[in-house]
Amino acid sequence: MVRNRRRFLTGATAAGLTMAAGCVGGFGAESEESTVQIGMVYATGGLGDNSFNDMAEQGLLDAQDDFDISFDDAEPETEGEFPDAQRSFAESGDYDLVSCIGFAQLDALEENAEQYSDQDFILIDEELDGRDNVRNYLFDEPGGSFQVGHLAGLLTAEEFSAGNGETNPDADVVGFVGGAESPLIESFEAGFTAGVEHANDNAEVVTTYVGDFNDTTGGQEAALTMYQDDDADIVFHAAGRTGFGVLQAAESEGRFAIGVDADQSITEPDYADNILASMVKRVDEAMYTAVESVVNDEFEGGETERLGLEDGGIETVYGDTLGDEIPGEIKDQVEKSRQAIIDGEIDVPNEP
């Protein structure tokens, strides 16, 4: 099995891309070219976010364990680098699939998919209509956010203590920290707020958008304000690497946080004593499925695959350390609302 891996690093160069070459077996190792080659363009913030990008990479690594593939990847630092990053893969003609991770790649892909009509692409978290060479993957973020909002709304009304956190039952306040303000991230906010209100009419939801997915300090400052000034018990983030600052703030203030995309009680173990749960998006499974379809010569463009609560594409995963401390009756209520969403008995908004 070929485990060749090179990485394209974006930067302020004339070409827009520079390349560092190597492979899993060590620098300079030679291997036969893989049957299937994948190009990956990550969302801004890059790898190491222990969240969205890392989940996409995990799906690719899982596929590499099972299939004869190799991959190259690009980590754009700004949205302005997306067109060149996508184009660098498509122009070469070497890649069976170019994967565009994140909603902000839509505009660049709209142009590149038309220009490189023989190149297959996938787009995660947005939908490009009318292109037979693009397969879209969307998730039910509002439904998943409703679930963790329901959890937060129930717990903020309780005198609850676990791990390194505790609530103040005298103030039913929870918070939401978003990265860049956009329809997708606003849908997280909308679902979360609806879930809190479903659980607790008296609860207040305070919201802040930092304006960046790679501003840990900004995320920490936003959450500290919520914990200190607003007396928030729990803060949910949809902010990429910015959300790491939310976890830091929860730890320093002895309050709770809810992670996103990955089970952050596992990916951020230093903060597991403060992470109640995570709203997990199975971006890894979407990535794996896409690669598998290419390997099996079954890739179908021009379609959109939607992943939600009913198929496990979105799920509430309780914290590895704190999950067992959450009362069973609260978990039962969260499960009940999950089924109600699936059955169409609860209509979750996608706008704040």
C-alpha positions in Angstrom: 0.0 0.0 0.0 1.4 3.3 -1.0 1.6 5.9 1.8 3.2 8.7 -0.2 2.2 12.2 1.1 3.3 15.6 -0.1 1.9 18.8 1.2 1.4 22.1 -0.6 1.7 25.1 1.7 0.1 28.3 0.7 1.9 31.6 1.3 2.7 35.0 0.0 4.5 33.8 -3.1 4.2 34.9 -6.7 2.7 31.6 -7.7 0.5 31.5 -4.6 1.7 28.0 -3.6 5.0 26.5 -2.4 5.6 22.8 -1.9 7.3 20.7 0.7 7.8 17.1 -0.4 8.1 14.0 1.7 6.3 10.8 2.5 5.0 8.8 5.4 7.8 6.4 5.2 10.4 9.2 5.6 12.0 11.9 3.5 13.6 10.6 0.3 11.8 7.3 0.4 10.7 6.1 -3.1 7.5 4.3 -3.8 5.3 3.3 -6.7 2.7 5.8 -7.7 -0.7 5.1 -6.2 -3.6 4.0 -8.3 -5.8 6.9 -7.0 -4.4 10.4 -6.2 -6.4 12.9 -4.2 -5.8 16.7 -3.9 -7.0 18.3 -0.6 -7.7 22.0 -0.2 -8.4 22.7 3.5 -10.4 25.5 5.0 -8.5 28.5 6.4 -7.0 27.7 9.8 -5.4 24.6 8.3 -4.6 21.3 10.0 -4.1 21.1 13.7 -7.5 22.6 14.6 -8.6 19.4 16.3 -11.9 20.1 14.6 -13.2 20.6 11.1 -10.0 20.3 9.0 -8.6 17.5 11.1 -11.8 15.5 10.7 -11.5 15.8 6.9 -7.9 14.7 7.1 -8.9 11.7 9.3 -11.3 10.5 6.7 -8.6 10.7 4.1 -6.1 8.8 6.4 -8.8 6.1 7.0 -9.2 5.8 3.3 -5.5 5.5 2.8 -5.5 2.6 5.3 -8.0 0.7 3.2 -7.3 1.7 -0.4 -4.3 2.2 -2.7 -4.3 6.0 -2.7 -1.9 8.9 -2.1 -2.7 12.5 -1.5 -1.3 16.0 -1.6 -2.8 18.9 0.4 -2.9 22.7 0.5 -3.5 24.8 3.6 -4.6 28.3 2.4 -4.1 31.0 4.9 -6.7 33.3 3.4 -9.8 32.8 1.3 -8.1 34.7 -1.6 -5.8 31.7 -2.0 -8.5 29.2 -2.6 -8.7 29.7 -6.4 -5.0 29.1 -6.9 -4.9 26.1 -4.5 -7.8 24.4 -6.4 -6.3 25.3 -9.7 -2.9 23.9 -8.9 -4.4 20.5 -8.6 -6.8 20.6 -11.5 -4.2 22.0 -14.0 -1.8 19.2 -13.3 -4.2 16.5 -14.5 -2.7 14.1 -12.0 -5.6 14.0 -9.5 -8.6 11.7 -9.6 -10.4 13.9 -7.1 -9.9 17.4 -5.7 -11.5 17.9 -2.3 -12.6 21.4 -1.3 -13.2 21.6 2.4 -15.4 24.4 3.7 -18.2 26.7 2.5 -15.8 29.6 1.7 -14.5 27.6 -1.3 -17.8 27.9 -3.2 -16.9 31.0 -5.3 -13.5 29.7 -6.3 -14.9 26.3 -7.2 -17.7 27.7 -9.3 -15.1 29.1 -11.6 -12.7 26.2 -11.5 -15.2 23.5 -11.9 -16.4 25.1 -15.2 -12.8 25.7 -16.4 -11.7 22.2 -15.6 -14.7 20.2 -16.6 -12.8 16.9 -16.8 -11.7 17.2 -13.2 -13.9 15.7 -10.4 -14.3 17.7 -7.3 -16.2 17.5 -4.0 -17.3 20.4 -1.9 -18.0 20.0 1.8 -20.4 22.4 3.6 -21.8 24.2 0.5 -23.7 23.3 -2.7 -22.6 24.1 -6.2 -25.6 23.4 -8.5 -25.4 22.5 -12.1 -21.9 21.0 -12.3 -21.7 17.3 -13.2 -18.1 17.2 -12.0 -18.9 18.3 -8.4 -20.5 16.3 -5.6 -21.7 18.3 -2.6 -21.8 17.2 1.0 -24.1 19.0 3.4 -24.8 18.5 7.1 -27.7 19.3 9.3 -25.9 21.7 11.5 -29.1 23.3 12.9 -30.4 20.0 14.0 -27.2 19.0 15.7 -26.9 22.5 17.3 -30.5 22.2 18.6 -29.4 19.0 20.4 -26.5 20.6 22.3 -28.6 23.7 22.9 -31.3 21.5 24.4 -28.6 20.0 26.7 -27.2 23.5 27.6 -30.7 24.8 28.3 -31.5 22.0 30.7 -28.2 22.1 32.5 -28.0 25.8 33.0 -31.1 25.6 35.2 -29.5 22.9 37.4 -27.1 23.1 40.2 -24.6 20.9 38.4 -20.9 20.3 39.2 -18.6 17.9 37.4 -14.9 17.7 36.6 -13.5 21.3 36.7 -16.8 23.0 36.1 -20.0 24.1 37.8 -23.1 26.0 37.0 -24.8 28.9 38.8 -28.5 28.0 39.1 -29.4 31.6 39.9 -28.6 32.7 36.3 -29.8 30.7 33.3 -27.3 32.0 30.8 -25.4 30.2 28.0 -23.3 31.5 25.1 -22.5 30.9 21.5 -19.2 31.9 19.9 -19.0 31.9 16.1 -16.0 32.3 13.8 -16.7 34.3 10.7 -20.3 35.5 10.4 -21.9 33.5 7.5 -25.2 31.7 6.7 -23.6 28.4 7.7 -22.3 29.5 11.1 -25.5 31.5 11.7 -27.3 28.2 11.2 -25.4 26.8 14.2 -26.5 29.8 16.3 -30.1 29.4 15.1 -30.3 25.7 16.0 -28.5 26.2 19.3 -30.8 29.1 20.4 -33.9 27.1 19.4 -32.7 24.1 21.5 -32.0 26.3 24.5 -35.5 27.8 24.3 -37.0 24.4 23.8 -35.5 23.3 27.1 -35.9 26.5 29.1 -38.0 29.6 28.3 -36.2 31.6 31.0 -32.7 31.0 29.6 -30.7 33.8 27.9 -28.4 33.1 25.0 -25.5 35.6 24.4 -23.8 35.5 21.1 -20.5 36.8 19.7 -18.9 36.4 16.3 -15.1 36.8 16.4 -14.8 37.3 12.7 -12.1 34.7 12.1 -11.6 30.9 12.4 -8.0 31.2 13.4 -8.0 33.6 16.3 -7.6 31.7 19.5 -7.1 34.9 21.6 -10.3 36.3 20.2 -12.2 33.2 21.1 -10.8 33.2 24.6 -11.7 36.9 25.1 -15.2 36.4 23.8 -15.9 33.4 26.1 -14.3 35.1 29.1 -16.7 38.0 28.7 -19.6 35.6 28.6 -18.4 33.7 31.7 -17.3 36.8 33.7 -19.7 39.5 32.7 -22.8 37.6 31.6 -22.4 34.8 34.1 -22.8 32.1 31.4 -22.6 28.5 32.5 -21.9 26.9 29.2 -20.5 28.2 25.9 -20.9 26.4 22.5 -18.5 27.3 19.7 -18.6 26.9 16.0 -15.3 28.6 15.3 -12.6 26.3 14.2 -9.2 27.1 15.8 -10.8 30.2 17.4 -12.9 27.8 19.5 -9.7 26.6 21.2 -9.8 29.9 23.1 -13.3 29.0 24.3 -12.1 25.8 25.8 -9.2 27.7 27.5 -11.7 30.2 29.0 -14.0 27.5 30.3 -11.0 25.8 32.0 -9.7 29.0 33.6 -13.2 30.1 34.8 -14.4 26.7 36.0 -17.4 26.7 33.7 -18.4 24.4 30.8 -17.9 24.3 27.0 -19.4 22.4 24.2 -17.1 21.4 21.3 -17.8 21.1 17.6 -17.1 18.9 14.6 -14.9 16.4 16.4 -15.2 15.0 19.9 -13.1 17.7 21.5 -13.0 16.0 24.8 -10.7 13.5 23.0 -8.9 15.8 20.6 -8.3 18.5 23.3 -7.8 16.2 26.4 -6.3 19.1 28.5 -9.8 20.6 28.6 -11.8 17.3 29.0 -12.8 18.3 32.5 -14.8 21.2 31.1 -16.3 19.8 27.9 -19.8 18.5 28.4 -20.3 17.3 24.9 -19.5 18.0 21.3 -21.7 18.4 18.2 -19.8 16.0 15.9 -20.0 16.4 12.1 -18.9 13.2 10.4 -16.8 15.0 7.8 -14.4 12.1 8.1 -17.1 9.7 6.8 -18.0 12.1 4.0 -14.4 12.2 2.9 -13.9 8.5 3.2 -17.1 7.8 1.2 -16.0 10.2 -1.6 -12.6 8.5 -1.9 -14.2 5.1 -1.9 -16.5 6.1 -4.7 -13.5 7.2 -6.8 -11.5 4.0 -6.0 -14.5 1.9 -7.1 -15.1 4.1 -10.2 -18.5 5.0 -8.8 -18.1 8.7 -8.3 -21.3 10.6 -9.2 -21.1 14.4 -9.6 -24.0 16.8 -9.9 -25.6 15.5 -6.7 -25.8 16.6 -3.1 -25.5 14.2 -0.2 -27.1 15.4 3.0 -26.0 13.9 6.3 -28.0 14.4 9.5 -29.3 13.1 12.8 -31.1 10.1 11.3 -28.0 8.6 9.7 -25.4 9.6 12.3 -23.9 12.2 10.0 -24.5 14.7 12.9 -24.6 13.5 16.5 -24.2 14.7 20.1 -21.3 13.0 21.7 -21.0 13.4 25.5 -17.7 14.3 26.9 -15.2 11.4 27.6 -14.7 12.7 31.1 -17.9 14.4 32.0 -20.5 12.4 30.0 -21.2 9.9 32.7 -21.8 12.8 35.2 -24.7 14.2 33.2 -28.0 13.0 34.7 -29.7 10.3 32.8 -33.1 12.1 32.8 -31.4 15.0 30.9 -29.9 12.7 28.4 -33.3 11.1 27.9 -34.8 14.5 27.1 -32.1 15.2 24.6 -32.7 11.9 22.9 -36.4 12.5 22.8 -35.9 15.8 21.0 -33.5 14.1 18.6 -36.2 11.7 17.6 -38.8 14.4 17.4 -36.5 16.3 14.9 -36.1 13.1 12.8 -39.9 12.5 12.9 -40.6 16.1 11.8 -42.3 17.0 15.1 -39.7 19.8 15.8 -39.0 22.2 13.0 -35.5 23.6 13.6 -34.7 27.1 12.1 -31.6 27.7 10.1 -31.5 31.4 10.6 -31.1 33.3 13.9 
